[in-house]
Amino acid sequence: MFQSGRRRHVTTCLAALSLLLASANAQAQSSSTLIRIVVPFAAGGINDTAARLLQPYLEKAFGQAVIVDNRPAASGIVGTDAVAKAVPDGHTLLMVASSYTVLPATTAKLPYDSERDLVPVVLVGKNPLLFVVNPKVDAKTLGEFVALAKSHPGKLNYATPGAASQTRLVTELFSQRSGIAMQQIPYRGGTPAVQSVVAGDTEFTALSPLVSLPQIAAGRLRVLAVSSLARDPQLPDVPTVAEQGFPGFEANQWVGLLTTAGTPKDVVDRFNTEVNKALQDQGLAANLAQQGMSPGGGTPAEFGALIAREIENWKTVARAANIRPD
């Protein structure tokens, strides 16, 4: 009886072990067919929205589940680092914003190399920044604002969504080009930065249409210029910065997909192809437009060239403005 009971016990244990191994194997197979888009910011931002808009298109194209994984912390550094160190098997993507190219100029020690540890997949969308002022500011054009700032050197304040933000470097770039000096007042995000200009606590900011347009429409902000080379279709009567005496001036916000360096080229190219197809869909374009963005597209090489160009540009601006990386 003892031997029989022992055999039954061993058999039961082996059966349980077999079930555990089968379950683990099934989970491994499941995870290997899962595509993850890491968003290094909280839900609700433009990165997150763009990822969720692309999600169903990628699921249909690849016949695999796609999840959006929000990892907000340290200005996007934590989520970005996770993808930089992921297995390069094509199952992990990163939805970055243009702040990705600002961080090397404003952050002393990143845990990843922005140009070596991640590779570009595709530009997803872009939008200009709007140069706006409080309506009580005595300037109706960019030229008048420059004249006002020059008559009060260092006295005007500009709001940013953070000291390491693109808004700060874009404003510093414009200040360098125009020969004016303003004081930065950093806030925790775009909405409070805009509200500070509305309230008159600061005089100027340069932010996306998404946060600026409602206040412009309500008459609580005055728009002086758009930062793109071409006029914004949503504001066709507003001239560009370049049109107002600063030829070649261009600074856009954008979102795009990266993946881990070492991912096979054919996998990167397949993602690029499918996202480019999705961006041709009128429904997706309309949804991006609601976020103030126009569809991106193009090759990985073109997106990579944009990233490299902006990293170098913002480093140059930061050095000239004596912005020391923290």
KOLFI-793785 format. One record per residue (C-alpha): x, y, z. Coordinates in steps of 0.05 Angstrom, whole numbers, plus 5000, padded with zeros to 4 digits. Example, Ala and Ser with C-alpha at 12.3 -4.5 7.8 and 13.67 -1.06 7.14 Angstrom:
<atoms>
524649105156;527349795143;
</atoms>
This chain:
<atoms>
500050005000;505750465017;509050374950;502350454914;500851104951;507851354936;506951204863;500351584862;503752174897;509452184846;504452124789;500352694816;506653134823;508852974752;502053134725;502053804762;509053954737;506853784666;501054274672;505554824698;510454714641;504854714590;502155364620;508955694619;510055464547;503355754527;504956414561;511656434526;508356314459;503156844475;508357364494;512457214432;506557414388;505058044427;507258724400;508359244453;508459994440;511860324499;509561034512;514461374560;509161864584;502461834618;496061654582;492462224547;498562564516;499862604441;504762004444;499461584477;493961814430;498261674368;499960974394;492660804407;490561074338;495760614305;494060014349;488359724307;491959824241;498059444266;493758884296;490358784229;496858824189;500758334233;495157894258;497857974328;495558314392;498459014402;498459334470;500160044492;504760044552;505160714589;511460814630;511461544652;517561764692;523562234687;521462624625;520661984586;527561704602;525161084640;520660824585;525760984531;531260624569;526760004575;526159964499;533560104489;535059494531;529559044504;530658414463;531458644391;526358174362;521358664333;516258584389;517759234425;516659924396;517460614427;512961214412;517261824423;515862564417;520663104392;522863194465;527062564450;531963014412;531863544466;534063094524;541262994500;542063754504;538863834572;540563194610;547663054632;547562294634;542361894596;542461144610;542161014535;545261314472;539861664433;542961514365;546060824377;541560434424;535060564386;533560564312;528360974275;522260644245;517761204220;515361914233;508061864252;505662584256;507863294265;505263984282;508064694288;508665084352;504565714359;507966344384;502666664429;502167244478;497267514528;492467984492;494668564537;501768524509;502769124464;504568714401;500168464345;505868194301;512267834314;516268444293;512568874344;513868354398;521368354382;521469114386;517769084453;522568574481;528568974458;525869594492;525269204558;531368734557;530568144604;523968404631;519167964593;517767254616;516266634575;512766014600;515065304586;512364624604;518964464637;526164694639;528264104594;522564224544;522764354469;518965004482;524965264521;529965114466;525365364410;524466024448;531966064461;533165944387;528466504368;531566964420;538466834390;535966964320;532167594339;537167874390;532267914448;532867674520;527067384561;526667004627;524266284628;518766084678;518065324678;511464984693;509364254700;506364144631;503464514572;496664674602;499265054663;504365414618;498765654573;494465844632;500166274659;500166684595;492566734596;492966994668;498367484650;503467174697;507967084636;507767444569;509766924517;510066184502;510865714442;506465104447;502364624405;495764794373;492464264416;493364674480;493565364447;487865384397;482065364447;484865964484;486166324418;478966194395;476366464461;480467104454;484666954515;491166894474;493767254413;497666844362;503567194329;506566644287;507165904271;513965574274;513365134212;515965334144;508965304115;502765624145;498365194189;491864984153;488065114218;490665834220;491666024147;491866774162;497566714212;504466814181;510366374197;516366594236;520366534172;515667004135;516567544188;523867674178;527167014201;528266614137;529165864146;526565864217;523065204230;521364814293;516064274294;513463804347;512863084324;511562374346;514761754316;516461024326;523260754346;525360044364;531359704396;537959734359;539659054329;532558914307;532958584238;532359084181;526758694147;522658754211;523859504215;522059584142;515659194151;513459644208;515260244166;511159994108;504959834150;505060504187;505860884121;499760504095;495860684157;497661414150;494261424082;487661254115;483061864117;480061664183;486961634216;488962294185;482462614212;483862344282;490962614280;488163284257;483763304319;490363284358;493163864317;497663404277;498563234204;500762534182;508162394178;510961804139;517361684100;523161204108;527061004170;533061364141;529262014133;526661974205;533661814229;536462414193;531262864226;533062594295;540562684284;539663384256;535263604315;539863304368;545763704340;541464324331;538864324403;545764194431;548164814393;542465234419;543465004490;550865164488;549565854460;544265984514;548965724568;543865184587;547764674626;545263954626;542463744694;
</atoms>
